[in-house]
Amino acid sequence: MENKNHSAQKYASNGAVYGLGFIGAAIYYISAAADFWAGVLGFLKALVWPAFLVYEALRFLNK
């Protein structure tokens, strides 16, 4: 049981990083929105912010 608990603690920080990133992305995208639907789109973008991060990183590394 101790091994399983240690594994859960190890991966708990990943959820915290994603959560803080989600909050930051949501604030950024919603504050830049010009109207309500752009804000809704910003919220949806905030849900998938890691995909944008990986895409931009790979695009930068390809140059």
C-alpha positions in Angstrom: 0.0 0.0 0.0 2.9 2.3 0.7 4.1 2.1 -2.9 0.7 3.1 -4.3 0.5 6.1 -1.9 4.0 7.2 -2.9 3.0 7.1 -6.6 -0.1 9.2 -6.0 1.9 11.8 -4.1 4.4 11.9 -7.0 1.8 12.7 -9.6 -0.2 15.1 -7.5 2.1 18.0 -8.3 1.3 17.5 -12.1 -2.4 18.3 -11.3 -1.4 21.4 -9.4 0.7 22.6 -12.3 -2.1 22.0 -14.8 -4.6 23.7 -12.5 -2.5 26.8 -12.1 -1.8 26.9 -15.8 -5.5 26.6 -16.5 -6.3 29.5 -14.2 -3.6 31.6 -15.8 -4.6 30.8 -19.3 -8.3 31.4 -18.6 -7.5 34.8 -17.1 -5.3 35.7 -20.1 -7.7 34.5 -22.8 -10.8 35.9 -21.2 -9.3 39.3 -20.5 -8.2 39.5 -24.1 -11.7 38.7 -25.4 -13.6 41.4 -27.2 -17.1 39.9 -26.7 -18.9 37.1 -24.8 -18.3 34.3 -27.4 -14.6 35.2 -27.6 -14.5 34.7 -23.9 -16.2 31.3 -24.2 -13.6 30.4 -26.8 -10.9 31.6 -24.5 -12.2 29.4 -21.7 -12.1 26.4 -24.1 -8.6 27.3 -25.2 -7.6 27.4 -21.5 -8.7 23.8 -21.1 -6.2 22.6 -23.7 -3.3 25.1 -23.0 -0.7 22.3 -22.8 -1.3 21.5 -26.5 -0.6 25.1 -27.4 2.5 25.1 -25.3 3.9 21.9 -26.9 3.0 23.1 -30.4 4.8 26.4 -29.9 7.8 24.7 -28.3 8.2 22.3 -31.2 7.7 25.1 -33.7 10.5 27.1 -32.0 12.8 24.1 -31.9 12.3 23.4 -35.6 13.7 26.8 -36.6 
